[in-house]
Amino acid sequence: MVQDILKLQQKSAVLEPSPKDREDLMREVYRHSAEYLNNIGELPAYDIEKPISIPNTFDRIYSIKEVLKLIEQNIDRIGINPASPGHLGYIPGGGIYASALGDYLADISNKYAGLRYASPGAVVMENHLIDWTRKLINYPITALGNLTSGGSIANLIAIITARDARAISGEKINKSVIYLSGQTHHCIQKAIRIAGLNDCPIRYVGIDDQFRMDPVHLRKLVKQDIQNGAQPFMVIASCGSTDTGAVDQFDEIGFIAEEYNLWYHIDAAYGGYFMLCDPLKNIFKGIERSDSIVLDPHKTLFLPYGSGLVIIREGDKIHHSFKHTANYLQDVINDDSNISPADLSPELTKHFRGLRMWLPLMLYGQEVFSACLEEKHLLTKYFHQEIQKLGFEVGPLPQLSVAIYRYVPKEGDPNEFNTRLTKAIQQDGRIYISSTSINDIYWLRIAVVCFRTHLSNIQLYLSILKEKVSVLANTP
Ligand SMILES: *Cc1c(COP(=O)(O)O)cnc(C)c1O
C-alpha cells in the first residue's frame, strides 16, 4: 500500500509547482493580462460574431500558452466587455487591478473567512469594511452585515431577515402586504419567492415624473390595506433604480414606514456608494431610517464581480435568521460576542472576498473612489446636456449616473426608430449601450459605471449617435 501511496503522490505532484514553474506560469499570466489591459481602449465594448470553441474533456494537457490563447479567443474577445471604457450598457463595470491582486492573495493563503475562529484577521478585515459602509449610511453601531457574492443574495438575506423579524409565516403570509414600485429590481421579486413569501400581496406604488416612488400613493395604499383587514409588512425603496437611476425619497417613505410599522428595506445595490460624494449627499437624506440596506461594491466601488453587501440596522435580527450550530463545529466558540460571517448568511465556506475591497481602499484611500464616482455623475449630466443639442428627447436630469434618451424622428414610429438605433450602435461595437421600455416607450439608456469611462468616451459616443441618427433618418 505504501508503494501505491507514493506512486499517487508522485503523480499529483504537479499541483505544487516548483518555484521556477510558478514563476513561469505567473510570467505568462502576467503577460496575457498586461496585453489585455494595455489594449483595453481599442478592444470593442461589444463583440458577439464569433463561434465559441472551448474543450469539454480533460484527458489531454495543455501548455499555459495554449490555455491563455483559448481564453483570449473564447472569452476575452466575445460578448460584452465590462472592463472596456466603452461599456455603458449595464451597471456593473470595471474590475480594478488592485482587487485582482487582492483575490490572488486571498486565494494563495485560502484563509477560511466564514468563521471567526478559523481566521480572526480575515473576519475582522471584512467587519471593518462592513463597518465603514455602516458609518457611511449612518446606521447605529448595533447594526450587523455580511459581504455577499452580490446584490441579489444580499437582498435575499434582508428579506429573509424581515420575514423572521416580523414572524411572517403560515396564515399570516396571505395578509402581509409588500410595497414595491415599478422600478424595483427584479431580484427583489425573486427573493420574495425564494423566501417563501410568494403569497404575500404585492402592491405597486405609483412613481413620479422622476421615476421615484410616490409617498402619497404609498400612504394611500397602506391605509386602504388596513381598512380591508390586511397587514402592511414591508416597503422596498430603490437607491438608484436600474432603469433610470432614480433615488427614492427616503425621508418621506421613512415617516410612513415608522407610522405604520413597516419593515423598511432599501435596495442601494447601484446607488449606495455615491454617498461617498459630498455634493450628492442631499439626495440620500433619510436613508438611515431604513431597517435594512443592500450595496454592491462590484458596481460602484468598481470591484470585480462577486461583491455585494447587506446591513441590518438591528443586528440581532440577521443573527437570529442565519446563526447555525453543527456537531462537527463544536470547537467553534459561538457566543454572541464572536459572531462569524457564517452566522449572518446562508454561506458557510466562502471566498475571502474582503481582501479585494480592502486592498484598493488601503492603497488609494476612499477619496479616489468619491472622485471617480463624482466624475461618472458629471459625465452623465454632461451627456444629458449634449444629447439634447443633437435633437434627442431626454428623461429626467440624472440623479446618479444613468440617463435615458430617445430620438423622435420627423416621421415613423419612434419606438421602431430607436430599436434600430440601438442595433446600429451595438453592431458598431465601439460603445455598448442598452435600452429599456417604460410605459410602452422605448428609451436608450447609458449607465456610466466603469471606472475607465472618461470624457473622451462620452464624446466618442455622442459622435457615434450623431452619425447613426443621420444614417437611419435617411434610410427607410
Ligand atoms: C444590480 C442590482 C441588483 C442585483 O444585484 P447583483 O449584484 O446583480 O446580484 C439589485 N438591485 C439593483 C438596484 C441593482 O442595480
The ligand as an SDF file (V2000), in Angstrom:
LIG
                    3D

 15 15  0  0  0  0  0  0  0  0999 V2000
  -27.5260   45.0980   -9.8390 C   0  0  0  0  0  0  0  0  0  0  0  0
  -28.6940   45.3340   -8.9900 C   0  0  0  0  0  0  0  0  0  0  0  0
  -29.2580   44.3020   -8.2360 C   0  0  0  0  0  0  0  0  0  0  0  0
  -28.7840   42.8760   -8.3400 C   0  0  0  0  0  0  0  0  0  0  0  0
  -27.5020   42.7420   -7.8240 O   0  0  0  0  0  0  0  0  0  0  0  0
  -26.4900   41.6210   -8.3680 P   0  0  0  0  0  0  0  0  0  0  0  0
  -25.2230   42.0470   -7.7560 O   0  0  0  0  0  0  0  0  0  0  0  0
  -26.5010   41.7070   -9.8650 O   0  0  0  0  0  0  0  0  0  0  0  0
  -26.9660   40.3080   -7.8920 O   0  0  0  0  0  0  0  0  0  0  0  0
  -30.2940   44.6160   -7.4040 C   0  0  0  0  0  0  0  0  0  0  0  0
  -30.7790   45.8630   -7.3290 N   0  0  0  0  0  0  0  0  0  0  0  0
  -30.2840   46.8800   -8.0600 C   0  0  0  0  0  0  0  0  0  0  0  0
  -30.8640   48.2440   -7.9270 C   0  0  0  0  0  0  0  0  0  0  0  0
  -29.2090   46.6460   -8.9060 C   0  0  0  0  0  0  0  0  0  0  0  0
  -28.7020   47.6530   -9.6330 O   0  0  0  0  0  0  0  0  0  0  0  0
  1  2  1  0
  2  3  1  0
  2 14  2  0
  3  4  1  0
  3 10  2  0
  4  5  1  0
  5  6  1  0
  6  7  2  0
  6  8  1  0
  6  9  1  0
 10 11  1  0
 11 12  2  0
 12 13  1  0
 12 14  1  0
 14 15  1  0
M  END
$$$$
